[in-house]
Amino acid sequence: MIISETKVRVRYGETDQMGYAYYGVYAQYYEIGRVETLRKIGFSYKEMEERGILLPVNHYEINFLKPAFYDDEIKIVTTVHNLPDVRFFFSYECFNIQNELINSGKVTLVFVNKVKNKPCRAPNWFLDKLNPYFTK
């Protein structure tokens, strides 16, 4: 299993008229968590694309429990529970500064061959880097 923490601060332009972090911005927060998780294990989206692999979002879900407000620091905990195959599953939990869970969600990405523009299995060079996190 891979677990990674990333922090973001709610910017003024990310809030709605009620002063809450706008619900749509959490897709960006999840992406920040996902990109930083991949970076921590030795990958970047840029490198993956250069190697012919795209990772578009296939599914996105979110559950809101409490609002975040302007200038709040949010801790994004990103978890990968299983090695990917064609799909790559990420789970997220966002916590406020009091360490209260404010929302949770899931995102599914699909490995796509850039040249063929078709889904494909996760490449071996990618799985080789992930394997140590899933073997006992």
Accessible surface in RSA format (square Angstrom, percent):
REM  Atomic radii and reference values for relative SASA: ProtOr
REM  Chains: A
REM  Algorithm: Lee & Richards
REM  Probe-radius: 1.40
REM  Slices: 20
REM RES _ NUM      All-atoms   Total-Side   Main-Chain    Non-polar    All polar
REM                ABS   REL    ABS   REL    ABS   REL    ABS   REL    ABS   REL
RES MET A   1   110.24  57.1  80.23  53.1  30.01  71.4  77.13  65.6  33.11  43.9
RES ILE A   2     7.28   4.1   5.81   4.3   1.47   3.6   7.28   5.2   0.00   0.0
RES ILE A   3   107.75  61.3  76.13  56.7  31.62  76.2  76.13  54.8  31.62  85.8
RES SER A   4     8.73   7.4   3.23   4.3   5.50  12.7   8.70  18.5   0.02   0.0
RES GLU A   5    91.02  52.3  77.15  58.4  13.87  33.0  22.43  43.4  68.60  56.0
RES THR A   6    19.22  13.7  14.13  14.3   5.08  12.1  19.01  25.5   0.21   0.3
RES LYS A   7   124.96  61.0  98.88  60.7  26.07  62.1  49.41  44.5  75.55  80.5
RES VAL A   8    20.89  13.7  12.55  11.4   8.33  20.1  20.89  18.2   0.00   0.0
RES ARG A   9   122.07  51.3 110.05  56.1  12.02  28.6  42.33  57.9  79.74  48.3
RES VAL A  10     1.20   0.8   0.00   0.0   1.20   2.9   0.00   0.0   1.20   3.3
RES ARG A  11   152.44  64.0 149.51  76.2   2.93   7.0  67.76  92.6  84.68  51.3
RES TYR A  12   163.04  76.1 158.50  90.2   4.55  11.8 109.79  82.5  53.25  65.6
RES GLY A  13    76.33  94.1   0.00   N/A  76.33  94.1  40.00 109.8  36.33  81.4
RES GLU A  14    18.05  10.4  13.54  10.2   4.51  10.7  16.71  32.3   1.34   1.1
RES THR A  15    27.82  19.8   7.49   7.6  20.34  48.5   0.13   0.2  27.69  41.9
RES ASP A  16    44.94  31.5  28.74  28.6  16.20  38.3  25.79  60.7  19.14  19.1
RES GLN A  17   189.57 106.0 148.61 108.6  40.95  97.5  61.77 131.5 127.79  96.9
RES MET A  18   133.48  69.1 104.05  68.9  29.43  70.1  79.84  67.9  53.64  71.1
RES GLY A  19    27.71  34.2   0.00   N/A  27.71  34.2  26.32  72.2   1.39   3.1
RES TYR A  20    82.60  38.6  82.60  47.0   0.00   0.0  40.30  30.3  42.30  52.1
RES ALA A  21     8.04   7.4   0.00   0.0   8.04  18.3   0.00   0.0   8.04  21.3
RES TYR A  22   101.86  47.6 101.81  57.9   0.04   0.1  70.13  52.7  31.72  39.1
RES TYR A  23   141.49  66.1 136.49  77.7   5.00  13.0  97.16  73.0  44.33  54.6
RES GLY A  24    31.07  38.3   0.00   N/A  31.07  38.3  22.01  60.4   9.05  20.3
RES VAL A  25     9.68   6.4   7.30   6.6   2.38   5.7   9.47   8.2   0.21   0.6
RES TYR A  26     3.62   1.7   3.62   2.1   0.00   0.0   1.61   1.2   2.01   2.5
RES ALA A  27    43.67  40.1  38.30  59.1   5.36  12.2  39.00  54.9   4.67  12.4
RES GLN A  28    98.68  55.2  97.65  71.4   1.03   2.4  29.09  61.9  69.59  52.8
RES TYR A  29     3.77   1.8   3.77   2.1   0.00   0.0   3.77   2.8   0.00   0.0
RES TYR A  30     0.59   0.3   0.59   0.3   0.00   0.0   0.59   0.4   0.00   0.0
RES GLU A  31    83.43  47.9  83.43  63.1   0.00   0.0  11.35  22.0  72.08  58.8
RES ILE A  32    66.02  37.6  62.68  46.7   3.34   8.1  66.02  47.5   0.00   0.0
RES GLY A  33     0.00   0.0   0.00   N/A   0.00   0.0   0.00   0.0   0.00   0.0
RES ARG A  34    14.11   5.9  14.11   7.2   0.00   0.0   0.00   0.0  14.11   8.6
RES VAL A  35    30.25  19.9  30.01  27.2   0.24   0.6  30.10  26.2   0.16   0.4
RES GLU A  36    51.37  29.5  51.37  38.9   0.00   0.0   9.96  19.3  41.41  33.8
RES THR A  37     1.17   0.8   1.08   1.1   0.09   0.2   1.04   1.4   0.14   0.2
RES LEU A  38     1.26   0.7   1.26   0.9   0.00   0.0   1.26   0.9   0.00   0.0
RES ARG A  39   125.19  52.6 113.34  57.8  11.84  28.2  51.09  69.8  74.09  44.9
RES LYS A  40   121.34  59.2  85.42  52.4  35.92  85.5  79.40  71.5  41.94  44.7
RES ILE A  41    15.44   8.8   5.43   4.0  10.01  24.1   8.78   6.3   6.66  18.1
RES GLY A  42    36.93  45.5   0.00   N/A  36.93  45.5  24.45  67.1  12.48  27.9
RES PHE A  43     8.08   4.0   3.90   2.4   4.17  10.9   6.73   4.1   1.35   3.9
RES SER A  44    28.27  23.9  26.99  36.0   1.28   3.0  19.82  42.2   8.46  11.8
RES TYR A  45    46.84  21.9  45.03  25.6   1.81   4.7  44.10  33.1   2.74   3.4
RES LYS A  46   147.44  71.9 140.94  86.5   6.49  15.5  87.46  78.7  59.98  63.9
RES GLU A  47    54.37  31.2  53.45  40.4   0.92   2.2  24.68  47.7  29.70  24.2
RES MET A  48     1.25   0.6   1.25   0.8   0.00   0.0   1.25   1.1   0.00   0.0
RES GLU A  49    72.28  41.5  70.81  53.6   1.46   3.5   7.83  15.2  64.44  52.6
RES GLU A  50   126.49  72.6  88.04  66.6  38.45  91.5  47.05  91.0  79.44  64.9
RES ARG A  51   121.48  51.0  90.44  46.1  31.04  73.9  35.28  48.2  86.20  52.2
RES GLY A  52    21.42  26.4   0.00   N/A  21.42  26.4  18.45  50.6   2.97   6.6
RES ILE A  53    14.35   8.2  13.85  10.3   0.50   1.2  13.85  10.0   0.50   1.4
RES LEU A  54    52.04  29.0  51.76  37.0   0.28   0.7  52.04  36.5   0.00   0.0
RES LEU A  55    15.82   8.8   0.89   0.6  14.92  37.5   1.85   1.3  13.96  37.6
RES PRO A  56    65.75  47.9  54.18  49.4  11.57  42.1  65.24  53.9   0.51   3.2
RES VAL A  57    81.14  53.4  51.48  46.6  29.66  71.5  51.49  44.7  29.65  80.4
RES ASN A  58    89.39  61.6  57.65  55.7  31.74  76.4   7.16  17.2  82.23  79.5
RES HIS A  59    86.26  47.1  80.77  56.1   5.49  14.0  60.13  62.0  26.13  30.4
RES TYR A  60    82.99  38.7  59.38  33.8  23.62  61.5  57.92  43.5  25.07  30.9
RES GLU A  61    71.40  41.0  66.07  50.0   5.34  12.7  25.26  48.9  46.15  37.7
RES ILE A  62    39.37  22.4  18.09  13.5  21.28  51.3  18.09  13.0  21.28  57.7
RES ASN A  63    79.39  54.7  75.30  72.8   4.10   9.9  19.35  46.6  60.05  58.0
RES PHE A  64    95.22  47.6  66.47  41.2  28.75  74.8  66.60  40.4  28.62  81.9
RES LEU A  65   104.26  58.1  69.93  50.0  34.33  86.3  75.20  52.8  29.05  78.2
RES LYS A  66    91.53  44.7  85.02  52.2   6.51  15.5  60.49  54.4  31.04  33.1
RES PRO A  67    51.08  37.2  36.31  33.1  14.78  53.7  44.62  36.8   6.46  40.2
RES ALA A  68     0.72   0.7   0.21   0.3   0.51   1.2   0.21   0.3   0.51   1.4
RES PHE A  69    91.43  45.7  91.43  56.6   0.00   0.0  91.43  55.4   0.00   0.0
RES TYR A  70   118.39  55.3 106.81  60.8  11.58  30.1  62.67  47.1  55.73  68.7
RES ASP A  71    74.78  52.4  69.28  69.0   5.49  13.0  13.63  32.1  61.15  61.0
RES ASP A  72    44.86  31.4  39.78  39.6   5.09  12.0  10.48  24.7  34.38  34.3
RES GLU A  73    42.83  24.6  38.52  29.1   4.31  10.3   5.34  10.3  37.49  30.6
RES ILE A  74     0.08   0.0   0.08   0.1   0.00   0.0   0.08   0.1   0.00   0.0
RES LYS A  75    45.88  22.4  44.76  27.5   1.12   2.7  15.15  13.6  30.73  32.7
RES ILE A  76     0.00   0.0   0.00   0.0   0.00   0.0   0.00   0.0   0.00   0.0
RES VAL A  77    18.75  12.3  18.06  16.3   0.69   1.7  18.06  15.7   0.69   1.9
RES THR A  78     0.14   0.1   0.14   0.1   0.00   0.0   0.09   0.1   0.05   0.1
RES THR A  79    15.66  11.1  15.48  15.7   0.18   0.4   4.36   5.9  11.30  17.1
RES VAL A  80     1.11   0.7   1.11   1.0   0.00   0.0   1.11   1.0   0.00   0.0
RES HIS A  81    98.42  53.8  84.09  58.5  14.33  36.7  61.65  63.5  36.78  42.8
RES ASN A  82    99.99  69.0  92.59  89.5   7.40  17.8  21.88  52.7  78.10  75.5
RES LEU A  83    68.93  38.4  48.44  34.7  20.49  51.5  48.44  34.0  20.49  55.1
RES PRO A  84     8.25   6.0   0.00   0.0   8.25  30.0   2.12   1.8   6.13  38.1
RES ASP A  85    74.83  52.4  70.59  70.3   4.23  10.0  23.47  55.2  51.35  51.2
RES VAL A  86    38.71  25.5  38.71  35.0   0.00   0.0  38.71  33.6   0.00   0.0
RES ARG A  87   114.73  48.2 114.41  58.3   0.32   0.8  12.29  16.8 102.44  62.1
RES PHE A  88     0.45   0.2   0.45   0.3   0.00   0.0   0.45   0.3   0.00   0.0
RES PHE A  89   110.40  55.2 107.28  66.4   3.13   8.1 107.31  65.1   3.09   8.8
RES PHE A  90     2.24   1.1   0.08   0.0   2.16   5.6   0.73   0.4   1.52   4.3
RES SER A  91    28.05  23.7  27.58  36.8   0.47   1.1  16.72  35.6  11.33  15.9
RES TYR A  92     2.45   1.1   0.00   0.0   2.45   6.4   0.58   0.4   1.87   2.3
RES GLU A  93    72.74  41.8  72.74  55.0   0.00   0.0  15.63  30.2  57.11  46.6
RES CYS A  94     0.00   0.0   0.00   0.0   0.00   0.0   0.00   0.0   0.00   0.0
RES PHE A  95    33.37  16.7  33.24  20.6   0.13   0.3  33.24  20.2   0.13   0.4
RES ASN A  96    20.56  14.2  15.48  15.0   5.08  12.2   5.31  12.8  15.24  14.7
RES ILE A  97   121.75  69.3  94.85  70.7  26.90  64.8  98.54  71.0  23.21  63.0
RES GLN A  98   123.80  69.2  95.19  69.6  28.62  68.1  54.62 116.3  69.18  52.5
RES ASN A  99    92.90  64.1  77.76  75.1  15.13  36.4  25.53  61.4  67.37  65.1
RES GLU A 100    68.34  39.2  62.68  47.4   5.66  13.5  26.37  51.0  41.97  34.3
RES LEU A 101    60.20  33.5  48.91  35.0  11.29  28.4  48.91  34.3  11.29  30.4
RES ILE A 102     0.04   0.0   0.04   0.0   0.00   0.0   0.04   0.0   0.00   0.0
RES ASN A 103     0.35   0.2   0.35   0.3   0.00   0.0   0.04   0.1   0.31   0.3
RES SER A 104    27.98  23.6  27.98  37.3   0.00   0.0  13.46  28.7  14.52  20.3
RES GLY A 105     4.67   5.8   0.00   N/A   4.67   5.8   2.07   5.7   2.60   5.8
RES LYS A 106   113.42  55.3 113.42  69.6   0.00   0.0  58.01  52.2  55.41  59.0
RES VAL A 107     2.88   1.9   2.31   2.1   0.57   1.4   2.38   2.1   0.50   1.4
RES THR A 108     9.47   6.7   9.47   9.6   0.00   0.0   1.96   2.6   7.51  11.4
RES LEU A 109     0.39   0.2   0.39   0.3   0.00   0.0   0.39   0.3   0.00   0.0
RES VAL A 110    15.89  10.5  15.89  14.4   0.00   0.0  15.89  13.8   0.00   0.0
RES PHE A 111     0.00   0.0   0.00   0.0   0.00   0.0   0.00   0.0   0.00   0.0
RES VAL A 112    15.21  10.0  15.21  13.8   0.00   0.0  15.21  13.2   0.00   0.0
RES ASN A 113    42.15  29.1  42.15  40.7   0.00   0.0   2.14   5.1  40.01  38.7
RES LYS A 114   103.38  50.4  88.48  54.3  14.90  35.5  52.59  47.3  50.79  54.1
RES VAL A 115   140.36  92.4 109.75  99.4  30.61  73.8 115.91 100.7  24.45  66.3
RES LYS A 116   144.91  70.7 125.49  77.0  19.42  46.2  78.08  70.3  66.83  71.2
RES ASN A 117   113.88  78.5  98.41  95.1  15.48  37.3  21.86  52.6  92.02  88.9
RES LYS A 118   127.76  62.3 127.75  78.4   0.01   0.0  71.69  64.5  56.07  59.7
RES PRO A 119    88.26  64.3  68.75  62.7  19.51  70.9  68.96  56.9  19.30 120.0
RES CYS A 120    33.06  25.0  24.87  27.7   8.19  19.2  30.11  76.3   2.94   3.2
RES ARG A 121   167.85  70.5 158.53  80.8   9.32  22.2  66.86  91.4 101.00  61.2
RES ALA A 122     5.99   5.5   0.07   0.1   5.93  13.5   0.07   0.1   5.93  15.7
RES PRO A 123    22.57  16.5  12.77  11.6   9.80  35.6  22.57  18.6   0.00   0.0
RES ASN A 124   114.89  79.2 109.59 105.9   5.29  12.7  25.53  61.5  89.35  86.4
RES TRP A 125    66.72  26.8  56.08  27.1  10.63  25.0  45.46  24.2  21.26  34.5
RES PHE A 126     0.00   0.0   0.00   0.0   0.00   0.0   0.00   0.0   0.00   0.0
RES LEU A 127    37.75  21.0  37.75  27.0   0.00   0.0  37.75  26.5   0.00   0.0
RES ASP A 128    93.49  65.5  80.00  79.6  13.49  31.9  27.47  64.6  66.02  65.8
RES LYS A 129    97.80  47.7  88.91  54.6   8.89  21.2  61.17  55.1  36.62  39.0
RES LEU A 130     0.00   0.0   0.00   0.0   0.00   0.0   0.00   0.0   0.00   0.0
RES ASN A 131    51.74  35.7  51.74  50.0   0.00   0.0  14.94  36.0  36.79  35.6
RES PRO A 132    92.60  67.5  69.40  63.3  23.19  84.3  74.70  61.7  17.89 111.2
RES TYR A 133    91.00  42.5  74.65  42.5  16.35  42.5  53.98  40.6  37.02  45.6
RES PHE A 134    47.51  23.8  16.83  10.4  30.67  79.8  21.75  13.2  25.75  73.7
RES THR A 135    95.32  67.8  72.89  73.9  22.42  53.4  60.32  81.0  34.99  52.9
RES LYS A 136   252.20 123.0 173.41 106.4  78.79 187.6 149.45 134.5 102.75 109.4
END  Absolute sums over single chains surface
CHAIN  1 A     8083.5       6701.0       1382.5       4337.9       3745.6
END  Absolute sums over all chains
TOTAL          8083.5       6701.0       1382.5       4337.9       3745.6
